């Protein structure tokens, strides 16, 4: 449906007659070109291409991240294997993930080419772009810290995805804070410490000075961006739904912590 053309033409005609209506149609056409693809549901073939590209990009970048400091450690291999286990990959998918990981660790691996392919296929799905960076950050920090070489690689990825340096820094802070919360729901054990509250605010990307309404808006936005059903609809591999679910549960736990304190 050419929504932009219809709206632009009607508004132009009502305001100034036929000539402006034509101008409105032209502007509406540009609108449809820009947003129409995002509004149009993806075909089954398009969704399969997005799923494959997302999977290939994630695991090859994981291999590249692991090798970024010069040596793939046993801990990093264990983390990758744990991820595959959490995803419930079948034998064939696990074999493919391992091959991609190994390809990403090779000297000839091109991060620029990989991200160009990802953007061409998945670039219109902003939630997938955020989730890719968030997953990479979370996995890079699984050992408790983000090494300089890993941060350099992730900064390149963020730049390819269109995220500014300041937004990338905020993502790091949020992912680090979210990792402090369990995904089984908020269960208060006495009064919240200041450290817990600070982490909860950071996990939501807000400040203690924000109003209740602003915090709820930020929370709802995060839940929407990371909602498993929405990500699947945009082409995320179903194997990765568990990761998305765990992330939303951590966000929920952080929000419940803030709400409990404010009450």
BELSULPE-V184915 format. One record per helix or strand of 2 or more residues. SS is the DSSP state (H for helix, E for strand). FROM is the first residue (numbers start at 1). TO is the last residue. Records with the same first field share a line. If there is no record, write none. Layout:
SS: FROM-TO  FROM-TO
This chain:
H: 3-16  18-39  44-67  74-87  91-104  111-122  126-140  148-161  165-178  194-204  212-226  228-233  238-262
